[in-house]
Amino acid sequence: MTTIDVTGARTPEAADVITGARERIDSLDDRIIGLIQERMAVSAVIQEARITSGGRRVNLSREMEILGHYRDALGKPGTSLAMTLLELCRGRV
C-alpha cells in the first residue's frame, strides 16, 4: 500500500502534506490527552476538598460556567465537548 492509498490523496505532493499534517495531529492529540488527564487529577483534588469539608462532589453553577465558556469559544459542539470533559473529570460518582 502506498502513501497515496493511505492518505486518499491523488498526488505524491498532497500525500506528503497529509502525512505531515497527520503526524502533527497525532502529536496534538497526545498533548490534549495529557492535559485532560492533568485536568482530571486537579478536579479530583477539588472534589476531595469539597467532600471532606461536607460539600457535594459536583458544583453545578461552576459546571454551567464551564459549559458557557466552551460554547462561547467553540459554538454548539463546544457544549458537547465540555459535557464529555466534565463527565470524565467527575470521576466515580
WOJO-V810746 format. One record per pair of residues at least 6 apart in sequence whose ideal C-beta (glycine too) atoms are under 6 Angstrom apart, sorted by the first residue. I is the first residue (numbers start at 1). GAP is how many residues later the second one is. If there is no record, write none. Layout:
# WOJO-V810746
I&GAP  I&GAP
This chain:
# WOJO-V810746
3&12  4&11  7&8  7&11  9&6  9&9  39&50  40&49  43&46  44&47  47&10  51&6  63&23  66&16  67&12  67&15  70&8  70&11  70&12  71&7  71&8
